[in-house]
Amino acid sequence: MPHRKIKKQGKNWRKFWKLGVDGWNTQFFDVNKDGELVA
């Protein structure tokens, strides 16, 4: 199976990782404009 690169998806990327959701303990995490995970 070929490896696919993950494209930068902006808000969809946050939804994928459940970022900013208190119940998932990710409220302190976010994705910057370069697509990097920041705390």
CYANA upper distance limits for C-alpha pairs under 8 A (distance plus 0.5 A):
  8 LYS  CA     13 TRP  CA      7.60
  8 LYS  CA     35 GLY  CA      6.55
  9 GLN  CA     13 TRP  CA      5.68
 10 GLY  CA     14 ARG  CA      7.44
 10 GLY  CA     31 VAL  CA      8.44
 10 GLY  CA     33 LYS  CA      8.27
 10 GLY  CA     35 GLY  CA      7.98
 11 LYS  CA     15 LYS  CA      6.95
 12 ASN  CA     16 PHE  CA      6.66
 13 TRP  CA     17 TRP  CA      7.01
 13 TRP  CA     31 VAL  CA      8.47
 14 ARG  CA     18 LYS  CA      6.40
 14 ARG  CA     19 LEU  CA      5.53
 14 ARG  CA     20 GLY  CA      8.24
 14 ARG  CA     30 ASP  CA      7.65
 14 ARG  CA     31 VAL  CA      7.43
 15 LYS  CA     19 LEU  CA      6.81
 18 LYS  CA     24 TRP  CA      7.41
 18 LYS  CA     26 THR  CA      7.47
 19 LEU  CA     24 TRP  CA      8.38
 19 LEU  CA     26 THR  CA      5.62
 19 LEU  CA     27 GLN  CA      6.76
 19 LEU  CA     29 PHE  CA      6.58
 19 LEU  CA     30 ASP  CA      6.59
 20 GLY  CA     25 ASN  CA      8.43
 20 GLY  CA     26 THR  CA      5.73
 20 GLY  CA     27 GLN  CA      4.34
 20 GLY  CA     28 PHE  CA      7.20
 20 GLY  CA     29 PHE  CA      6.96
 20 GLY  CA     30 ASP  CA      7.41
 21 VAL  CA     25 ASN  CA      7.14
 21 VAL  CA     26 THR  CA      6.17
 21 VAL  CA     27 GLN  CA      5.83
 22 ASP  CA     26 THR  CA      6.71
 22 ASP  CA     27 GLN  CA      5.76
 28 PHE  CA     39 ALA  CA      6.00
 29 PHE  CA     37 LEU  CA      7.44
 29 PHE  CA     38 VAL  CA      6.15
 29 PHE  CA     39 ALA  CA      4.89
 30 ASP  CA     37 LEU  CA      6.39
 30 ASP  CA     38 VAL  CA      5.84
 30 ASP  CA     39 ALA  CA      6.82
 31 VAL  CA     35 GLY  CA      6.04
 31 VAL  CA     36 GLU  CA      5.88
 31 VAL  CA     37 LEU  CA      5.18
 31 VAL  CA     38 VAL  CA      6.33
 32 ASN  CA     36 GLU  CA      6.07
 32 ASN  CA     37 LEU  CA      7.18
 32 ASN  CA     38 VAL  CA      7.30
